[in-house]
């Protein structure tokens, strides 16, 4: 597009009166496309838009015309100030107006409201919202201006000079849109594509697939195909790397199933993994929650049960859980060499008292 427009503008520069009309049309198309490009970048679209007839429709996109009118009014106001006010004041007004042009373009691009694009409060808010990125945009614009000025002195082939200028214009619009995209949270902008939206969509799809897996496993449970149900759940965990968060989610998902063996087994595996990762407080919480649902639950391993009981009794703030796990330790783990240790722990001062029926924290 840049190449085609550069050739057309070069033809317009050497075509007399006809060239004026061609130049105006192509320039209009350029800035219409620039604003559409700006929209795409601000909304997080990775690929630049393809120029089509709808974009260059003179009745469809009026932001370039509005921006031209704004620049005319601002330029006229600065010229009037230079005529009526001291030169220093006019110079300051001119510099401030020039520095605020990108903010005006950004506001007009976002909202399409010419009045808001010249409203000082809105301009200041835009500059503050972009922060250091606004300074970078001004630096890019200044850099392009200096570079194009130096290239102009080389008297390059006209289509090449025009192509570089057109690229600079589109680059500035793209850069301004990119700055707004980077500050979308601070400015409260809605995007079509963003890492957050992509991640949310992926989470939604993954959650739906996970729920389908659990539903399928529950159906297998209902028909007595326990082996297949277990295999389905274990394969799901393995495919996702056996993460702690997946164990947590799966434990919560099967907690209300009529066959408590699924929740108990998953709880055992989850607690063991938490203990391996030294996340003892979370392991105690998981056991506590399971006991609230099923007071008959006991960890499969005597070592795990004793470790959780110690955590609950000393520093875990859950003496009821400790008493629940210790009261029938000798029966649940008959023959374990840890029975004597558990009995001694249960008889320590401060560990006596009414046994919690549910194992809830007291």
C-alpha positions as CSV (number, residue, x, y, z in Angstrom):
1,X,0.0,0.0,0.0
2,X,2.8,2.4,0.9
3,X,4.5,1.7,-2.5
4,X,1.3,2.2,-4.4
5,X,0.4,5.4,-2.6
6,X,4.0,6.7,-3.0
7,X,3.8,6.2,-6.8
8,X,0.3,7.9,-7.0
9,X,1.5,10.9,-5.0
10,X,4.6,11.1,-7.2
11,X,2.3,11.2,-10.3
12,X,0.2,13.8,-8.6
13,X,3.2,16.0,-8.0
14,X,3.8,16.1,-11.8
15,X,0.3,16.1,-13.1
16,X,-0.8,19.7,-12.8
17,X,-4.4,20.5,-11.8
18,X,-5.4,16.9,-12.1
19,X,-2.6,16.0,-9.7
20,X,-4.1,18.3,-7.1
21,X,-7.3,16.2,-7.0
22,X,-5.3,12.9,-7.1
23,X,-3.0,14.1,-4.3
24,X,-6.0,15.1,-2.1
25,X,-7.7,11.8,-2.7
26,X,-4.6,9.7,-1.9
27,X,-3.8,11.7,1.1
28,X,-7.3,11.3,2.4
29,X,-7.1,7.6,1.9
30,X,-3.8,7.5,3.7
31,X,-5.1,9.1,6.9
32,X,-8.3,7.2,6.8
33,X,-6.3,4.0,6.7
34,X,-4.0,5.4,9.4
35,X,-6.9,5.8,11.8
36,X,-8.2,2.3,11.0
37,X,-4.7,1.0,11.6
38,X,-4.7,2.9,14.9
39,X,-8.0,1.2,15.9
40,X,-6.6,-2.2,15.2
41,X,-3.4,-1.7,17.2
42,X,-5.3,-0.2,20.1
43,X,-7.7,-3.2,20.2
44,X,-4.8,-5.7,20.2
45,X,-5.1,-7.0,16.7
46,X,-1.7,-8.4,15.6
47,X,-2.1,-8.0,11.8
48,X,-2.5,-4.7,10.1
49,X,-5.9,-4.2,8.3
50,X,-6.1,-4.6,4.6
51,X,-7.2,-1.4,2.8
52,X,-10.7,-1.8,1.3
53,X,-13.3,0.5,-0.3
54,X,-15.2,0.8,3.0
55,X,-12.3,2.5,4.6
56,X,-11.9,5.1,1.9
57,X,-15.6,5.8,1.7
58,X,-15.8,9.7,2.1
59,X,-19.0,9.3,4.2
60,X,-17.7,6.5,6.4
61,X,-14.5,7.9,8.1
62,X,-14.5,11.5,9.1
63,X,-11.8,11.6,11.8
64,X,-9.0,12.8,9.4
65,X,-11.2,15.7,8.3
66,X,-12.0,16.5,11.9
67,X,-8.3,16.4,12.8
68,X,-7.5,18.7,9.9
69,X,-10.1,21.2,11.1
70,X,-8.7,20.9,14.7
71,X,-5.2,21.6,13.4
72,X,-6.4,24.6,11.4
73,X,-8.2,26.1,14.4
74,X,-5.2,25.5,16.7
75,X,-2.8,27.0,14.1
76,X,-5.1,30.0,13.6
77,X,-5.4,30.5,17.3
78,X,-1.6,30.5,17.8
79,X,-1.2,32.9,14.8
80,X,-3.8,35.2,16.4
81,X,-2.0,35.0,19.7
82,X,1.3,36.0,18.0
83,X,-0.5,39.0,16.5
84,X,-2.3,40.1,19.7
85,X,0.1,38.9,22.5
86,X,3.8,39.1,23.2
87,X,5.9,36.8,21.1
88,X,7.1,34.8,24.0
89,X,3.5,33.9,25.0
90,X,2.7,32.9,21.4
91,X,5.8,30.7,21.2
92,X,4.9,28.9,24.5
93,X,1.3,28.4,23.2
94,X,2.7,27.1,19.9
95,X,5.0,24.6,21.6
96,X,2.3,23.4,24.0
97,X,-0.2,23.0,21.2
98,X,2.4,21.0,19.1
99,X,3.3,18.7,22.0
100,X,-0.4,18.0,22.6
101,X,-1.2,17.0,19.0
102,X,-0.5,13.3,19.6
103,X,-2.9,13.4,22.6
104,X,-5.5,15.0,20.4
105,X,-5.1,12.4,17.7
106,X,-5.4,9.6,20.4
107,X,-8.6,11.1,21.8
108,X,-10.1,11.6,18.4
109,X,-9.1,8.1,17.4
110,X,-10.6,6.5,20.4
111,X,-13.8,8.5,20.7
112,X,-14.3,10.3,17.4
113,X,-15.4,13.4,19.3
114,X,-13.7,16.6,17.9
115,X,-14.7,18.7,20.9
116,X,-13.2,16.3,23.4
117,X,-10.0,16.2,21.2
118,X,-9.4,19.9,22.0
119,X,-10.6,19.8,25.6
120,X,-7.6,20.7,27.8
121,X,-8.6,18.5,30.7
122,X,-9.1,15.5,28.4
123,X,-5.7,16.2,26.8
124,X,-3.9,16.4,30.1
125,X,-5.6,13.1,31.3
126,X,-4.4,11.4,28.1
127,X,-0.8,12.6,28.6
128,X,-0.9,11.5,32.2
129,X,-2.4,8.2,31.3
130,X,0.3,7.4,28.8
131,X,3.1,8.7,31.1
132,X,6.6,8.0,29.9
133,X,5.2,6.4,26.7
134,X,3.9,9.8,25.6
135,X,7.4,11.2,25.8
136,X,8.7,8.2,23.8
137,X,6.0,8.9,21.1
138,X,7.1,12.5,20.9
139,X,10.7,11.3,20.6
140,X,9.7,9.0,17.7
141,X,8.0,11.8,15.9
142,X,11.0,14.1,16.4
143,X,13.3,11.4,15.2
144,X,11.2,10.8,12.0
145,X,11.1,14.6,11.4
146,X,14.9,14.9,11.7
147,X,15.6,11.8,9.6
148,X,13.2,12.8,6.8
149,X,14.6,16.3,6.8
150,X,18.1,15.0,6.4
151,X,17.0,12.6,3.6
152,X,15.3,15.4,1.8
153,X,18.6,17.1,1.4
154,X,19.9,14.0,-0.5
155,X,17.3,14.6,-3.2
156,X,16.4,10.9,-3.5
157,X,14.1,9.5,-6.1
158,X,10.7,11.1,-5.4
159,X,8.6,7.9,-5.0
160,X,11.2,6.6,-2.5
161,X,11.1,9.9,-0.5
162,X,7.3,9.7,-0.4
163,X,7.3,6.0,0.6
164,X,9.6,6.8,3.5
165,X,7.3,9.7,4.6
166,X,4.2,7.5,4.3
167,X,5.8,4.8,6.3
168,X,6.7,7.3,9.0
169,X,3.1,8.5,9.2
170,X,1.7,5.0,9.6
171,X,4.4,4.1,12.0
172,X,3.5,7.1,14.2
173,X,-0.2,6.1,14.2
174,X,0.8,2.5,15.0
175,X,3.1,3.5,17.7
176,X,0.5,5.8,19.3
177,X,-2.0,3.0,19.2
178,X,0.6,0.6,20.7
179,X,1.2,3.0,23.6
180,X,-2.5,3.2,24.3
181,X,-2.7,-0.6,24.2
182,X,0.2,-1.0,26.7
183,X,-1.6,1.4,29.0
184,X,-5.1,0.0,28.4
185,X,-5.6,-0.8,32.1
186,X,-4.7,2.6,33.3
187,X,-6.9,4.3,30.6
188,X,-9.8,1.8,31.0
189,X,-9.7,0.7,27.4
190,X,-11.6,-2.3,26.0
191,X,-9.6,-4.5,23.7
192,X,-10.6,-7.1,21.1
193,X,-7.4,-9.1,21.7
194,X,-5.1,-9.1,24.7
195,X,-3.1,-11.5,26.8
196,X,-5.7,-11.3,29.5
197,X,-8.6,-12.1,27.1
198,X,-6.6,-14.9,25.4
199,X,-5.7,-16.4,28.8
200,X,-9.4,-16.1,29.9
201,X,-10.6,-17.8,26.8
202,X,-8.1,-20.6,27.2
203,X,-9.1,-21.0,30.9
204,X,-12.8,-21.2,29.9
205,X,-12.1,-23.8,27.2
206,X,-9.8,-25.8,29.6
207,X,-12.4,-25.6,32.4
208,X,-15.1,-26.8,30.1
209,X,-13.0,-29.7,28.9
210,X,-12.0,-30.6,32.5
211,X,-15.7,-30.5,33.6
212,X,-16.5,-32.8,30.7
213,X,-13.9,-35.2,31.9
214,X,-15.2,-35.2,35.5
215,X,-18.8,-35.7,34.2
216,X,-17.7,-38.6,32.1
217,X,-15.9,-40.2,35.1
218,X,-19.0,-39.7,37.2
219,X,-21.0,-41.5,34.6
220,X,-18.6,-44.4,34.7
221,X,-18.9,-44.5,38.4
222,X,-22.7,-44.7,38.2
223,X,-22.5,-47.8,36.0
224,X,-19.9,-49.4,38.2
225,X,-16.9,-49.0,35.9
226,X,-14.6,-47.8,38.6
227,X,-11.4,-48.9,36.9
228,X,-12.2,-46.8,33.8
229,X,-13.3,-43.9,36.0
230,X,-10.0,-43.9,37.9
231,X,-8.0,-44.3,34.7
232,X,-9.8,-41.3,33.2
233,X,-9.1,-39.1,36.2
234,X,-5.5,-40.2,36.5
235,X,-4.9,-39.6,32.8
236,X,-6.4,-36.1,33.1
237,X,-4.0,-35.3,36.0
238,X,-1.0,-36.8,34.2
239,X,-1.8,-34.9,31.0
240,X,-1.7,-31.6,32.9
241,X,1.5,-32.4,34.8
242,X,-0.1,-33.5,38.1
243,X,-0.1,-29.9,39.4
244,X,-1.2,-29.1,42.9
245,X,-3.9,-26.7,41.6
246,X,-5.3,-29.5,39.4
247,X,-5.4,-31.8,42.4
248,X,-7.1,-29.1,44.4
249,X,-9.8,-28.6,41.8
250,X,-10.4,-32.3,41.3
251,X,-10.7,-32.9,45.0
252,X,-13.3,-30.2,45.2
253,X,-15.1,-31.6,42.1
254,X,-15.5,-35.1,43.5
255,X,-16.0,-34.2,47.1
256,X,-19.8,-34.7,46.9
257,X,-19.7,-37.9,44.9
258,X,-21.7,-40.8,46.5
259,X,-18.6,-43.0,46.5
260,X,-16.2,-41.5,49.0
261,X,-13.3,-43.6,47.8
262,X,-12.6,-41.2,45.0
263,X,-12.4,-38.1,47.2
264,X,-10.4,-40.0,49.8
265,X,-7.9,-41.3,47.4
266,X,-7.4,-38.0,45.7
267,X,-7.1,-36.3,49.0
268,X,-4.4,-38.8,50.1
269,X,-2.4,-38.1,46.9
270,X,-2.9,-34.3,47.2
271,X,-1.8,-34.2,50.8
272,X,1.3,-36.3,50.1
273,X,2.3,-33.9,47.3
274,X,1.7,-30.9,49.5
275,X,3.9,-32.3,52.3
276,X,6.6,-33.1,49.8
277,X,6.5,-29.5,48.7
278,X,6.7,-28.4,52.4
279,X,3.2,-26.8,52.1
280,X,2.2,-28.2,55.5
281,X,-0.4,-25.6,56.3
282,X,-2.3,-26.3,53.1
283,X,-2.1,-30.1,53.7
284,X,-3.7,-29.5,57.1
285,X,-6.5,-27.4,55.5
286,X,-7.2,-30.1,52.9
287,X,-7.5,-32.8,55.6
288,X,-9.7,-30.5,57.7
289,X,-12.1,-29.9,54.7
290,X,-12.3,-33.6,53.9
291,X,-13.1,-34.5,57.6
292,X,-15.9,-31.9,57.5
293,X,-17.5,-33.8,54.6
294,X,-16.6,-37.3,55.7
295,X,-15.8,-37.7,59.4
296,X,-14.7,-41.3,58.8
297,X,-11.9,-40.2,56.5
298,X,-8.4,-41.1,57.6
299,X,-5.2,-40.6,55.6
300,X,-4.0,-43.9,53.9
301,X,-0.5,-43.6,55.4
302,X,0.1,-43.8,59.2
303,X,3.0,-41.4,58.8
304,X,0.9,-38.9,57.0
305,X,-1.9,-39.1,59.6
306,X,0.6,-38.6,62.4
307,X,2.3,-35.7,60.7
308,X,-1.1,-34.0,60.1
309,X,-2.1,-34.7,63.7
310,X,1.1,-33.1,65.0
311,X,0.6,-30.0,62.8
312,X,-3.0,-29.7,64.0
313,X,-2.1,-30.1,67.7
314,X,1.0,-27.9,67.7
315,X,0.8,-24.6,65.8
316,X,-1.9,-25.6,63.3
317,X,-4.7,-24.3,65.4
318,X,-6.9,-27.4,64.8
319,X,-6.8,-29.5,68.0
320,X,-10.1,-31.1,67.0
321,X,-8.5,-32.5,63.8
322,X,-5.7,-33.9,65.9
323,X,-8.0,-35.6,68.3
324,X,-10.1,-37.1,65.5
325,X,-7.0,-38.6,63.8
326,X,-5.5,-39.9,67.0
327,X,-8.5,-41.4,68.8
328,X,-8.7,-44.5,66.6
329,X,-5.1,-44.4,65.3
330,X,-4.3,-47.8,66.7
331,X,-7.3,-49.3,64.9
332,X,-6.9,-47.5,61.6
333,X,-3.2,-48.3,61.4
334,X,-3.0,-51.5,63.3
335,X,0.5,-53.0,63.3
336,X,2.2,-49.7,62.4
337,X,5.3,-48.8,64.5
338,X,3.9,-45.3,64.8
339,X,0.9,-46.4,67.0
340,X,2.9,-45.9,70.2
341,X,4.0,-42.4,69.1
342,X,0.4,-41.5,68.3
343,X,-0.9,-42.8,71.6
344,X,1.7,-40.7,73.5
345,X,0.8,-37.6,71.5
346,X,-2.9,-38.1,72.3
347,X,-2.1,-38.4,76.0
348,X,-0.1,-35.2,76.2
349,X,-1.4,-32.4,78.4
350,X,-3.5,-30.0,76.5
351,X,-4.5,-32.6,73.9
352,X,-7.4,-34.0,75.9
353,X,-10.9,-32.8,75.8
354,X,-14.1,-33.5,73.8
355,X,-13.3,-35.1,70.4
356,X,-14.7,-33.2,67.5
357,X,-17.2,-35.3,65.6
358,X,-16.4,-33.7,62.3
359,X,-12.7,-32.8,62.8
360,X,-13.4,-29.1,62.3
361,X,-11.2,-26.5,63.7
362,X,-11.9,-25.4,67.3
